[in-house]
Amino acid sequence: MKYTYTEKKDTRSGFGAGLAELADKNPNVVALCADLIGSLKMEKFIEKAPERFFQVGIAEANMMGLAAGLSITGKIPFTGTFANFSTSRVYDQIRQSIAYSGKNVKICASHAGLTLGEDGATHQVLEDIGMMKMLPGMTVINPCDYNQTKAATLAIADYEGPVYLRFGRPTVPVFIPEDMPFEIGKGIMLQEGTDVTIVATGHLVWESLVAADELEKEGISCEVINIHTIKPLDEEIILKSVEKTGKIVTAEEHNYLGGLGESVAGMLARKRPTRQEFVAVNDTFGESATPAELMKKYKIDAAAVKEAVKRILA
């Protein structure tokens, strides 16, 4: 395999490292947290810039209002809480106070998807990408590992406009080179192939690379694309790939309704109808178990990607 790893780290720590770097790099960056400093890895930012940190407490709606107000003064607010509390709990505040007027607020959401694990269905948000991408002007980013999450955190500070940055709780392989540029709205070709295109986001990028490596041993050539920015979608890289392969599998840690797969399907329906298989959660809530157990049961692991590739080739 072209991409290998020597360690595992959680993507939320990548966010924390990026935010800490921004404490030194950008004096306009401020951070807000809803009583989850440790979970969002915000300690180093607070050590470096305590006067630019606001502990809001368990009052997420208030946090979004404060962030909108701070952005009017020229600050760049980064809000931090779990993905469930960053979206559904405060959707009205985000829509009315941030998205509608295009406020420069960065909504940073940890513990997304099934891999939140043992906390169970009430916290395992699987509809957040759909909710956020439907808001006009909202950029939606879902990086795949520690290095890419850190790079994304740095990149969104320089980007004007509201952003939803989604990341996770478990440790996952670190395989993206530390110096790989992060360009909002531009997918990354990780591996070229001829038989099928695999377009993946977040934790499913590594699972897709594992699946592609195993399929190669069976004589199946997979092209793997990392779509870290779900909105705006990099249509060019996907269209160019399916022009070659004629078949596509989308893979994500999200409900198949409203996620990356639907964005890709809608784009292809308009521009180049293509056979597609979805690797995603099938319109259900999660449950309490380990991340690996949940990914296997809900069919969003490397084995599920392999099955989807074989289905579309059959």
N, C-alpha and C positions, 0 to 999 in steps of 0.2 A: 504494500500500500504506500502511495506517495506521502500521505499524511499519517504520522505516528505521534504518540505522546509519551512523555516520561513522568507526568504527574497529573493528578486530578485536583481541580479547584471548583468551588461554587461560583456561578456567574454573579451572584450578589456581591461577592468580594471584589470582582472586577469593577463593579459599580462603585464600591467604597474606595478602591484605589484611584479610580478616575476622578471621583469627587474630591478626594484629598489633594490630588494634583491641581485641580481647579482652584482650590483654596489659595495656592501660591500664584497661579497663572492669571486668574481673572478676578479682580477685586469686586466686580459686579455680581458674581455668583453668590447667591444666598441659599441656604438649605432649611427646609421645614420638615418636621417629622411628627407622626401621630403616635407617639409613645412606643416606637419600635426601633430605637437607635441601634441596638445590638444586632437585630435581625437584618437591618438595612446596611450594616457596616459603616455607619456614619461617624464613628468615634474619632478617626484621624482628622476629618474635616473640622470637628468641634475643637480638637486640640490646637489646630492651626489657626482657626478663625472663629473663636467662640462668639464674637460680637455679630457674626453673620449667620448664626444658627438660631432657629426658633422652634422650641418644643411646644407643640400645639396641644398635646394630649390626645385622648381618644375623642377627637372632634374633627373628623376628616372633612366634613362639609365646610367647616370654618377654615380649615387649612387651605382649601381651594380658593376661598374668598380672599384670604390673606395673600396668597400667591398672586392672584390677579391684581390686587392692589399694589403689591410690591413691584410688579412688572411695569406699572404705570410710571413709577419713579425712576425707571431705567435699570432696575435690578433684574437679574436673571434667576428666578426662583426654581429650585429643584425640590419637588415634594417627594416624600418617601413614606410608603406604607405597603401592605400586602396588595397584590393585584386585585383581589376581590374588593378591598376597601378603596382602592384607587379608581374604581370604575363604577360598578353597579350602585354602591352606596352613595356616590357623589355625582352621579351622571347629570343631574339637573344643574348642579353648580358648574360642572365642566362645560356643559353645553351653553348655558346662559352667560356665565362670567368669563370664560376663557375662549372657547372655540368661536362663539358668535362674533366676538370682536377681535379675534386673532391675537390674543395676548401671548407674549413670549414666555410661556410657562412650560417647564419640563416635568411631566408627570412620570415619576420613576416607580415602577411597580415590581416588587419582589414576590417570591413564592407563587409564581404563576403555574397553572396547569396541574396535571395529576401528580407530578413529581414532588409537590408539596408533601405528599405521602401520608403519614400517620394522622395528620390533623383532620383529614376526612373531607367529605363532600361539601360541607358548608364553606370551606376555605379554598377548595380546589376550583378556581374559576376557569371555565372552559369556553366562555362566550365573550371574553374581554376584547379580543382582536376585532370581532365583528362589531361590537358596540363602538369602539373607538374609531375604526376606519370609516364608519358611516357619518362621522362628524365632519362637515366641510372644513377643509384647511388643516385637519389634524394629520400629522405625520406619525406613522406607526412602525416601530423598530423592535425586532426580536432577535438579538444576537445569539451566537451558538456556543461560545465558551468564555473563559475568564478574559483572555486577551482581547477578544472582539467586544466584549461588554465594556471593558475599560476604554477602548478606542471609541466606541459609540458614545460613551458618557462625555468624553472630551469633545467629540464632534458636534454634539447637539448644543453645547454651550455657544458655539460660533454660528449656529443656525437660527435664523430669525423666524419665530412662529411657534405655535403649540406643538409639543411632541409627546407621544406616549412611548416610553421605553420599558420593555417587558423583559424580566429575567427571573432566575429561579433559585431554589433552595439547595438542591443536592450537589455534591461534587461530581463533576463530569470531566472527561478528558480535555486537556488543554492542547490543541493541535494547530490552531491558527498562529502563524508566526507573529511575534510581538511587534514587528515593524511593518506588517501588512497594512496598507492604507485603508481607512474606513471612509467610504464615500456614500453619503445618504442617497438612497434611490438607485444604487448601482449594485446589482448582484455580482457574485464572484464564481467564476468557473473553477471548480475544484478538481474536476477530473473529466477528461473528454472521452466520449464513447460514441457508438454508432447504432445500437439496437433500441435503446429507450432512454428518455430523459427523466432524471429524478430531480425534482425541485423541492428543497427542504428548507425549514427554518427552525431556529432555536435548538433545543436538545436533539431534534430529529436529524440534524445535519450529520453528526457523528454516526448515528445509527444507520443513516443512508450510505455513508462511506464504508462502514463495515459490511453492509448488505452488498454493495457494489463489488467489494473485494472478494466476497464469497461467490458471487455470481460469475465473476471473471474466471474463476477456477472451473466453472461449469460451461464456459464458452459464451457467456452472455456479456456484452459490452455495454456498460451503463455510463451515461454522461451525468455528472452530479453538479448541481448548481446550488449555491448558498444564497437564498433570498433573505437577507437580514432585514431589509426594508420592505414591509408588506404594502405600505402606502407612503409615497408613490411607488408603484410596482415597476420594476425594470422589465418592460415589455420586450425590449429589443433582444436581450440575452435569451429570453425564453423562446421567442419566435424563431430566432436563428437556430436554436437547438432543435426544436420540433420540426423545422424544415428539413433537418438531416435525419432525425430518428422516426418521426411520424407518430410517436407514442409518448405519453407523459404520465408519470406518477408524482403526486404531490404528497408531502409528508410533514405533519405538524402535530404539536401537543395541544390540541384545541378541538372543539366540536367541528365536525366537517361542515356544519351550517355556519356560514359567516366568516370562515377563516381564510387562510392562504389559498386553499384548494378552490374555493368559490371565486376568489379574486382572479385566479389563473383561468378557471373555466369560463368566467364571464368575458375575459379579455380574448381568449381563444375563440369563443363563439362569435365574437364580433370580427375578428381579424384572420383566424385560420382554424376552423373546426378540426379538432384533434381528439383521438381516443384518449381517455383519461381514467386513471384509478386514484382513489383517495385513501391515504393512510391517515386516519384521524379518529377521534372518539365519535362513536355512532349515536349521536342525539340522546345522551344519557348523562346523569351525574356520576361522580366518582364514589369512592368509599375509602375507608381507612386501611392502609397496608403500606409496605415498603414501596419506594419508587419503582424498583425493578419488577416487583410483583404486579403493580398496577399497569406498567407499560406492557407487560406480557398479556395480562387479562384483557385489556382494552385495545390490544393489537396496534400499538404505536412504538414497536421496537424494531430492531434490524430484521428479525424473522418476519414481521408483518410487511416490511418493505420488500423483502425477497418474494413473499407470496403475491404481493400486488404486481410486481414486475412479471412474474410467471403467468399471472392471470391475463395481463394485457398482451403477452406474447403468445398465449394459447390460441 
